């Protein structure tokens, strides 16, 4: 089986309210702006548009990859999903229920967990490994005996012998071992969705491969759904079923993995793919795929936010904000790109013509 082949969700999961056809997570109009320190006194108040109107779904049993340059809003989106910070606007549905309204935040957090990039900073240095893993279940009412037993079982699952590691402290472990502990801790509450924010980027390649295979095994064994954030496009291609590309706080493309990698619909996605390292010297990129730096998120460009760096930019791109257009040339109904070149009837010279009724 291909590593990124979707795995079937267990049909007997009592928490599955809407059936496999209903998305596990639905995000609509998600917005989060951060005020700039020192602005607003005798001059307009400035904000950093970290996430600026994001729409997407995470389907049950899939792995959704999220890619983009640093500062595009990937980690902020993850923290908004985790409810570590509150959005300024937007709607978040989990299995058809509104988070914080019909679905209490405590129940939601029990079903959604997160693995962070920094494996050391994520762990309390004063707690032993077994106490770190058992802490979440204890907070949610599980007895100490059951919580410790669950911690030992999860240590087995992630390839660490409880007799050797349960009583150790984080500083006594390697980076790969600490990340395995973070994964075990995330699974201690038996979640349905696990958000992986650059979970393997700080590991060397041999350890990274072991952790990626571990994540695939755990997904199969526990029927998990992943949101996988990474800069490494090769890892994303290996792990993910669908890919979402973000640029300057917005979604510029989303679709099935093969459609994104084989036939990108947005110039920014094509530039990201062109920057991937290649083993064949004959395929080296001699011309930089992009020029210039990302625009300032305090004052983003009007119209398409990518137009200052896009070689296909025209005057219409500076005035019209593109919408996500589905059904691109790949024939995939789930493949969508926010580019005027893909929007039938748009005034861009490369836009397809409107079909006659």
C-alpha atoms as one frame of an Amber mdcrd trajectory, in Angstrom:
protein
   0.000   0.000   0.000   1.252   3.483  -0.843   2.281   5.454   2.224  -0.229
   8.200   1.502  -3.162   5.942   0.578  -6.184   6.980   2.715  -6.960   4.485
   5.428 -10.574   3.560   6.180 -12.098   4.945   9.346 -13.407   2.396  11.809
 -17.169   2.367  11.308 -17.839   1.388  14.929 -16.302   4.547  16.432 -19.104
   5.877  18.669 -17.769   9.427  18.278 -18.397   9.445  14.510 -21.620  11.445
  14.334 -21.866  12.267  10.651 -20.526   9.150   8.958 -17.430   8.974   6.752
 -18.890  11.371   4.148 -18.909  14.319   6.555 -15.583  16.171   7.003 -14.016
  15.834  10.419 -13.048  19.522  10.430 -14.614  22.359   8.431 -13.082  25.837
   8.552 -14.828  28.834   6.999 -13.648  32.441   6.934 -10.920  31.972   9.559
  -9.253  35.306  10.413  -6.548  36.175  12.934  -4.818  39.567  12.977  -2.147
  40.631  15.475  -1.882  44.315  16.441   1.485  45.956  15.839   3.042  47.346
  18.999   3.211  51.134  19.034   0.631  51.684  16.286  -2.717  53.406  16.670
  -1.693  56.586  18.567  -2.398  59.600  16.353  -2.143  57.297  13.333  -4.078
  54.336  11.907  -3.818  51.137  13.907  -1.769  48.509  12.064  -2.168  44.749
  12.233  -0.287  41.724  10.948  -2.651  39.663   8.776  -1.408  36.236   9.892
  -4.525  34.359   8.740  -6.891  36.306   6.513 -10.001  34.412   5.436  -9.063
  30.729   5.199 -11.499  27.997   4.076 -10.731  24.267   4.042 -11.919  20.833
   5.179 -10.058  17.909   6.720 -11.670  14.622   5.731 -11.939  11.680   8.100
  -9.015   9.295   7.963  -6.860  11.454   5.658  -3.606  13.347   6.077  -3.852
  16.971   4.943  -0.455  18.523   4.250   0.009  22.281   4.740   2.968  23.937
   2.993   4.252  27.427   2.299   7.062  29.827   3.156   7.814  30.850   6.728
   5.316  33.484   7.827   2.500  32.352   5.520   0.202  31.426   8.438   0.637
  27.639   8.712   1.415  27.482  12.437  -1.112  30.196  13.291  -3.798  28.185
  11.492  -2.775  25.111  13.506  -2.992  27.009  16.786  -6.397  28.380  15.835
  -7.600  24.844  15.134  -6.168  23.722  18.473  -7.899  26.718  20.138  -4.608
  27.817  21.695  -5.643  31.270  20.459  -9.062  32.591  19.570  -9.847  33.694
  16.002 -11.010  37.215  15.279 -13.647  35.818  12.930 -14.573  32.536  11.362
 -16.427  29.296  11.918 -14.895  26.013  13.081 -16.955  22.831  12.865 -15.780
  19.494  14.253 -17.762  16.547  12.901 -20.679  18.875  12.184 -20.728  20.616
  15.579 -19.700  24.217  16.227 -16.634  24.320  18.473 -17.249  26.296  21.649
 -21.022  26.309  21.137 -22.741  22.955  20.557 -19.406  21.203  21.178 -17.828
  22.303  24.494 -14.180  23.291  24.300 -13.175  20.629  26.842 -14.718  17.853
  24.740 -13.159  19.271  21.587  -9.646  19.395  23.038  -9.947  15.794  24.140
 -10.414  14.823  20.482  -7.762  17.129  18.961  -4.094  17.026  19.980  -0.933
  18.647  18.648   2.750  17.700  18.297   5.043  20.742  18.199   8.326  21.289
  16.394  10.560  21.803  19.445  10.540  18.435  21.173  12.410  19.714  24.244
  10.438  22.916  24.896   7.189  20.932  24.566   7.958  18.801  27.630   7.954
  19.868  31.270  11.558  19.330  32.466  10.333  18.629  36.013   8.055  15.739
  35.044   9.203  12.221  34.304   8.275  10.731  30.954   5.420   8.637  32.344
   4.046  11.638  34.254   4.157  13.795  31.114   2.156  11.249  29.125  -0.291
  10.566  31.974  -0.874  14.251  32.758  -3.567  14.828  30.103  -5.710  11.807
  31.043  -5.418  12.760  34.737  -6.732  16.264  33.976  -9.702  14.718  32.150
 -10.690  12.499  35.076  -8.806   9.250  34.437  -7.473   7.589  37.596  -3.737
   7.656  38.258  -3.401   3.884  37.895  -5.186   3.796  34.538  -3.320   6.874
  33.278   0.090   5.404  34.150  -0.881   2.090  32.539  -1.935   3.940  29.394
   1.374   5.842  29.411   3.349   2.581  29.585   1.293   1.065  26.756   1.907
   4.124  24.563   5.628   3.986  25.308   5.564   0.442  23.925   3.649   1.715
  20.883   6.240   4.353  20.050   9.150   1.938  20.457  10.436   2.923  23.917
  10.723   0.322  26.673   8.814   1.598  29.766  11.243  -0.103  32.130  14.076
   2.008  30.726  12.358   5.277  29.849   9.291   5.792  32.088  11.279   7.262
  34.985  13.624   9.419  32.929  13.454  13.167  32.422  13.417  14.978  29.036
  17.064  16.098  29.257  18.139  12.445  29.426  16.688  11.633  25.982  17.744
  12.301  22.404  15.714  14.522  20.075  14.117  11.547  18.328  13.197   9.919
  21.638  11.671  13.160  22.920   9.574  13.496  19.772   8.321   9.930  20.262
   7.318  10.947  23.797   5.438  13.955  22.399   3.602  11.681  19.975   2.719
   9.271  22.799   1.486  12.178  24.924  -0.689  13.423  22.061  -2.297   9.968
  21.784  -2.916   9.601  25.536  -6.396  11.162  25.291  -7.355   8.923  22.336
  -7.838  11.835  19.903  -9.366  11.705  16.440  -7.294  14.521  14.917  -3.558
  15.036  15.492  -1.942  18.281  14.274   1.744  17.796  13.449   3.490  21.173
  13.261   6.946  20.559  11.740   7.105  17.460  13.933  10.135  15.937  12.164
  11.980  19.000  10.841  14.463  19.141  13.749  15.475  15.471  13.420  18.294
  14.001  11.354  17.225  12.008   8.314  17.607   8.506   9.743  15.555   9.371
  12.830  13.071  11.328  10.681  12.369   8.236   8.581  11.720   6.168  11.715
   9.299   8.771  13.127   7.437   9.093   9.794   6.957   5.324   9.612   5.818
   5.370  13.240   3.220   8.042  12.417   1.876   5.934   9.545   1.633   2.856
  11.781  -0.172   4.808  14.512  -2.579   6.291  11.979  -3.484   2.792  10.809
  -3.747   1.319  14.318  -5.750   4.151  15.909  -7.805   5.325  12.899  -6.346
   8.827  13.151  -6.677  11.908  10.970  -3.595  14.104  10.530  -2.940  17.734
   9.696   0.726  17.654   8.652   2.610  20.967   8.447   6.050  20.830   6.846
   8.590  22.693   4.722   9.907  19.428   3.267   7.884  18.756   0.125   9.361
  15.275  -0.282   8.039  14.335   3.162   4.662  15.883   2.314   4.462  13.822
  -0.874   5.246  10.659   1.100   2.832  11.305   3.975  -0.170  13.206   2.673
  -3.374  12.455   0.772  -4.198  16.101   0.024  -2.082  19.252   0.113  -2.994
  22.848   0.982  -0.622  25.624  -0.118  -0.694  28.910   1.832   0.757  32.288
   0.916   0.630  35.426   3.076  -2.305  34.294   5.199  -4.458  32.869   2.409
  -4.996  29.509   0.712  -3.692  29.724  -2.839  -4.186  26.055  -3.812  -5.641
  22.869  -2.358  -6.159  19.461  -3.868  -5.134  15.780  -4.044  -1.437  15.153
  -3.586  -0.748  13.837  -7.085  -2.682  16.665  -8.741  -0.720  19.275  -6.777
   2.685  17.736  -7.492   2.079  16.716 -11.110  -0.030  19.634 -12.368   0.106
  22.655 -10.014  -2.591  25.213 -10.734  -1.015  28.253  -9.047   2.304  29.896
 -10.018   3.399  29.952  -6.371   2.871  26.192  -6.050   4.883  25.658  -9.232
   7.696  27.794  -7.788   7.706  25.777  -4.548   7.943  22.521  -6.476  10.754
  23.905  -8.651  12.747  24.644  -5.504  12.769  20.998  -4.392  16.296  19.490
  -4.320  16.881  16.947  -7.095  19.352  14.082  -7.201  19.863  14.236 -10.984
  22.451  16.929 -11.914  20.707  17.346 -15.270  17.547  18.536 -13.497  19.196
  21.273 -11.462  17.328  24.564 -11.329  19.547  27.213 -12.901  17.067  30.102
 -12.743  15.548  31.088  -9.365  11.859  30.087  -9.412  10.952  33.257  -7.480
  12.434  36.711  -7.130  12.093  39.080  -4.220  10.886  38.556  -0.663   7.303
  37.984   0.519   5.421  41.283   0.930   4.963  42.834   4.353   1.951  41.186
   6.075   1.221  44.522   7.783   0.456  46.061   4.390  -0.310  43.202   1.968
  -0.702  43.937  -1.747  -4.136  44.676  -3.172  -5.718  42.093  -5.447  -3.742
  38.877  -5.696  -1.167  38.841  -2.902   1.303  36.953  -5.068   1.296  39.415
  -7.993   4.488  41.359  -7.019   6.499  38.125  -7.448   4.512  36.475 -10.256
   5.893  36.365 -13.800   2.325  36.087 -15.180   1.019  39.178 -13.364  -1.158
  41.616 -15.303  -2.942  44.807 -14.329  -6.110  42.911 -13.378  -4.107  40.968
 -10.751  -3.404  44.185  -8.848  -7.100  45.032  -8.569  -9.069  41.777  -8.253
  -8.712  39.264  -5.437  -8.862  35.767  -7.000 -11.272  33.156  -5.700 -10.604
  29.452  -5.261 -11.662  27.875  -8.567 -12.350  24.130  -8.582 -12.193  21.632
 -11.422  -8.842  22.555 -12.956  -7.279  20.950 -16.006  -6.336  17.879 -13.947
  -9.993  16.877 -13.953  -9.983  16.634 -10.155 -13.157  18.192  -8.736 -11.367
  18.673  -5.396  -8.421  20.522  -6.972  -8.794  24.294  -6.531  -6.487  27.267
  -7.084  -6.898  30.979  -6.325  -5.521  32.390  -9.568  -7.171  34.555 -12.224
  -5.504  32.446 -14.917  -7.714  29.542 -13.762 -10.949  31.505 -13.427 -13.211
  31.251 -16.521 -14.290  34.682 -17.672 -11.666  36.575 -15.652  -9.995  39.441
 -17.489  -6.560  37.836 -17.399  -5.221  37.078 -20.889  -4.560  33.436 -19.928
  -7.962  32.826 -18.317 -10.143  30.168 -19.971 -13.241  31.330 -21.796 -16.676
  30.980 -20.249 -18.565  27.937 -21.423 -21.780  28.735 -23.291 -24.978  27.527
 -21.686
